[in-house]
Amino acid sequence: MWAILLFCLFLSCNYICVTLMVSSGTCQQQGHFTLNGMHQDGDFVIGGIFEIQSYVKVYPQISFRTQPKLPNCDLFYMTSFQQALTMVFAISEINNNPNLLPNITLGYQIYDNCLRLGVAFRAATALISGTEEAISDLNCKGPPPVIGVIGDPGSTHSIAISSVLGLFRLPMISYYATCSCLSDKKKYPSFFRTIPSDTFQVRAMVQTMRHFGWTWVGLIYSNNDYGINAAQSFHKEMQLFGHCVAFSEILPQDNNPRVIDHIVGVIQASTSRVVVVFSASSLLIPLMNKVVLQNLTDRQWIASEAWVTSTVFRTPYFQPFLKGTLGIAIRRGEIQGLHSFLLRLHPNSDQRNNIVRIFWETMFGCSFETLDKETFGEQMKKVCTGQEDLSTTNTPYTDVSGLRAPYNVYKAVYALAHALHDMMQCKEKRGPFSGNSCADITDLKPWQLVSYLKKVNFTTGFGDPVSFDNNGDALAIYDVLNWQPNSEGSIKLHNIGVVNDGVTTGMVLKLNNDEIYWNFEAQKPPRSVCSESCPPGTRRATRKGFPVCCFDCLTCGDGEISNTTDAIKCTVCPDEFWSNLNKDLCVPKEIEFLSYEDPLGISLTTASLLGTCFCALVMIIFTFHRNTPIVRANNSELSFVLLLSLKLCFLCVLLFIGQPQLWTCQLRHAVFGISFVLCISSILVKTMVVIAVFNSSRPEGKGAMQWFGAAQQRCTVLVLTVLQVVICVVWLSTSSPTPHKNNQYVRSKIVYECAIGSVAGFSLLLGYIGLLAAISFLLAFLARNLPDNFNEAKFITFSMLIFCAVWIAFVPAYVSSPGKYAVAVEIFAILASSFGVLVAIFAPKCYIIILHPERNTKKAIMGRETKNS
């Protein structure tokens, strides 16, 4: 589309410049546009395009039977005319300044674009082609008709006009076009602006929303280059910070009521409480009227610079709905002498200054025509004299309290003047052009001025620096405005902060929160989020099919924490730490071991000591009755060894209780293994003695006892025990058990246990005990039917049956028990098997010794033998 437009414009420019009288050496313009404007001659002329009038009422019919006429413009904008007069004031001020462009007089040619692209383009072509009807060969040299153009304020107009002016490298400085697309130097090489790009405006808006925590906002924008490009930048900037746009709606150019109703419905249905609007005020009026009709309150409006200072909405009609609006406005400045200059304006009869006459008629409701003139359906008979007093009026034209766009116009004019001044200060052989040459001021080329504009750097009287970056954009600085109600029922603008985008500091927002007026009952900033922030201890989980701002808060898993708000993921705690109940802090894991303070530990310790006491009691009983037949039977020495080993078995339990240390880990299994081998070997020898004694009572086995004397019995017990000692020594010397912190059983705890070191060593230790127990059980089982007087085999069989049953059940129970309970199972197996042996073997004897001493005689025992014989 733009390629076709540029082509048409290029043809139009050539068409204007077609010569009709080549033979005479004079060039005459093909046509002349009748445009409203202001003019002043000068050595160098600066062009200007402003939106002074708008809204074409009637388009003239184009039949091409008569010369086409321009459409009539209406609705005079006082603020825009003030901007145009600011340009005139700046040029007048420069002409009176002896330090800037001395001996040079600047002129101006200003046109009204009527808020129409076609009119704006006619104005641009009129500026670059000049106002002279005919041009001869004699005056083809010299400066161009204009050395630069101030304007156009509209982004769409600036895109079109700058595309053509860029072909001739004619500088164009806009004071209000903010479209970020104009920063493209490849497309618009000679475009500059004294207003920051929309890119910076969008960043300033997003910074403001971040300041108040608004992550879920609605977006409304106009259907033109300004609105579309601003919306695109806004979407990108919101995504950059993880914020979301709840809805995005386009304002209709034709004020279509159905589209307006749809937009209002979307705003009402949305959960977003903040609405951002990029649009000129003229396109926003229908929507705001509908907002009033629908009584749509409880919304925070964010205004772009295009309408934040507009007076249209600051009336009592809109006040209940739009008060509290926040907006980003271009920098306000002060221009000394402007107010008095504006009041000194008077019309004249020069047709090139006809816009002043139109202003005068609008301002005072009069007409310079002598005949009656009908305007707005009323007869105007008052005749303008041109001497009316502007100081008696109170309109936006004379209001210089909030100079924003005029201040940008002022800076644009001075930028051109400083560039021209720097060019004139150039010294030969030290210039910026080829061969270090300087520009010929008598034959000035527009592109030469562009070169100096890129380097311009000065400070205004208000103290603001003016320069352009590589894209031709001005330094980004904004005022943050708040619409506050006043005593008259309307709205006043209140400056609450500033946004500055520095080269080194980046975007810096400074707000005075205490001075902000909020249009909400709580008088506080509204909450505008799709989902409330996830507190520490949770993480965000995006809802499927929703923007990233819409999420659920999921509690961190066990062993995971999040100590920040809106955490994306939970962090796993280190190995020796675990999450607390709130899942926001890693705390040291609870260290678990079977302690003496634990109820289970107390119970097992009590049982161990009780068993030790029982062994000691039996030893005392046996000692006092050591000469009785029941004690002496079957080698009383082995009985005492067995009691000693059982006592050690009970006491070794204490090594399993308490915090594991290296020496307890090494001793617990060694003492346990040696004690049990000593116990089982004693029982095995006792069983063998029973069998040998019985065999010696038979004729064929009278020599059996010589092989099972006291010495042989001691030696057998010693050898069997020494084998276990060797196993323990080898195990402890090669792969000793060590304390180990195990977090595999229970992830939330550290189980402090003794790692066995070598599985083979531990298995060999248990296997040896099991082998001896199996042999003892087998022999005792085979000898269970021997005569009762010599027979301990039944009791030994029962004790070994208990022992084997306990340790067979121990294996699966030990494997399946976690943490300290595995140690408790092992202790229980030791105690149960020890109590089983103690009770099964020694309880019957103690019963006879204590309760039936009459049976503890040799006669009684021998009498039973005789009877059995």
HELIX and SHEET records of a PDB file:
HELIX    1   1 TRP A    2  ILE A   16  1                                  15    
HELIX    2   2 MET A   78  ASN A   95  1                                  18    
HELIX    3   3 LEU A  117  SER A  129  1                                  13    
HELIX    4   4 ASP A  137  ASN A  139  5                                   3    
HELIX    5   5 SER A  155  LEU A  165  1                                  11    
HELIX    6   6 GLY A  166  PHE A  168  5                                   3    
HELIX    7   7 SER A  180  SER A  183  5                                   4    
HELIX    8   8 ASP A  198  PHE A  212  1                                  15    
HELIX    9   9 ASP A  225  LEU A  240  1                                  16    
HELIX   10  10 PRO A  257  ALA A  269  1                                  13    
HELIX   11  11 SER A  281  LEU A  293  1                                  13    
HELIX   12  12 GLN A  319  LEU A  322  1                                   4    
HELIX   13  13 LEU A  338  LEU A  343  1                                   6    
HELIX   14  14 GLN A  351  ASN A  353  5                                   3    
HELIX   15  15 ASN A  354  PHE A  364  1                                  11    
HELIX   16  16 LEU A  390  THR A  392  5                                   3    
HELIX   17  17 ALA A  405  MET A  424  1                                  20    
HELIX   18  18 SER A  434  ASN A  436  5                                   3    
HELIX   19  19 ILE A  441  ASP A  443  5                                   3    
HELIX   20  20 PRO A  446  LEU A  453  1                                   8    
HELIX   21  21 ASN A  513  GLU A  515  5                                   3    
HELIX   22  22 PRO A  599  PHE A  624  1                                  26    
HELIX   23  23 PRO A  629  ARG A  632  1                                   4    
HELIX   24  24 SER A  636  CYS A  652  1                                  17    
HELIX   25  25 VAL A  653  PHE A  656  5                                   4    
HELIX   26  26 LEU A  662  SER A  696  1                                  35    
HELIX   27  27 PRO A  699  GLY A  701  5                                   3    
HELIX   28  28 ALA A  704  TRP A  707  5                                   4    
HELIX   29  29 ALA A  710  THR A  734  1                                  25    
HELIX   30  30 VAL A  759  LEU A  782  1                                  24    
HELIX   31  31 ASP A  788  PHE A  790  5                                   3    
HELIX   32  32 ALA A  793  SER A  816  1                                  24    
HELIX   33  33 LYS A  820  LEU A  851  1                                  32    
HELIX   34  34 PRO A  853  ARG A  855  5                                   3    
HELIX   35  35 LYS A  858  ASN A  868  1                                  11    
SHEET    1   A 2 THR A  26  GLN A  28  0                                        
SHEET    2   A 2 ALA A 134  SER A 136 -1                                        
SHEET    1   B 6 GLY A  37  GLN A  40  0                                        
SHEET    2   B 6 LEU A 106  ASP A 112 -1                                        
SHEET    3   B 6 PHE A  44  PHE A  50  1                                        
SHEET    4   B 6 GLY A 148  ILE A 150  1                                        
SHEET    5   B 6 MET A 172  SER A 174  1                                        
SHEET    6   B 6 PHE A 191  ARG A 193  1                                        
SHEET    1   C 2 GLN A  53  SER A  54  0                                        
SHEET    2   C 2 ASP A  74  PHE A  76 -1                                        
SHEET    1   D 8 CYS A 244  LEU A 251  0                                        
SHEET    2   D 8 TRP A 216  SER A 222  1                                        
SHEET    3   D 8 VAL A 274  PHE A 278  1                                        
SHEET    4   D 8 GLN A 300  ALA A 303  1                                        
SHEET    5   D 8 LEU A 326  ILE A 330  1                                        
SHEET    6   D 8 ILE A 477  PRO A 485 -1                                        
SHEET    7   D 8 ILE A 491  GLY A 502 -1                                        
SHEET    8   D 8 GLY A 506  LEU A 511 -1                                        
SHEET    1   E 2 LYS A 373  THR A 375  0                                        
SHEET    2   E 2 GLU A 378  MET A 380 -1                                        
SHEET    1   F 2 ASN A 457  THR A 459  0                                        
SHEET    2   F 2 PRO A 465  SER A 467 -1                                        
SHEET    1   G 2 THR A 538  THR A 542  0                                        
SHEET    2   G 2 PHE A 551  THR A 555 -1                                        
SHEET    1   H 2 GLU A 560  ILE A 561  0                                        
SHEET    2   H 2 THR A 571  VAL A 572 -1                                        
SHEET    1   I 2 PHE A 577  SER A 579  0                                        
SHEET    2   I 2 CYS A 586  PRO A 588 -1                                        
SHEET    1   J 3 GLU A 590  GLU A 592  0                                        
SHEET    2   J 3 LYS A 749  ALA A 755  1                                        
SHEET    3   J 3 THR A 738  ASN A 742 -1                                        
END                                                                             
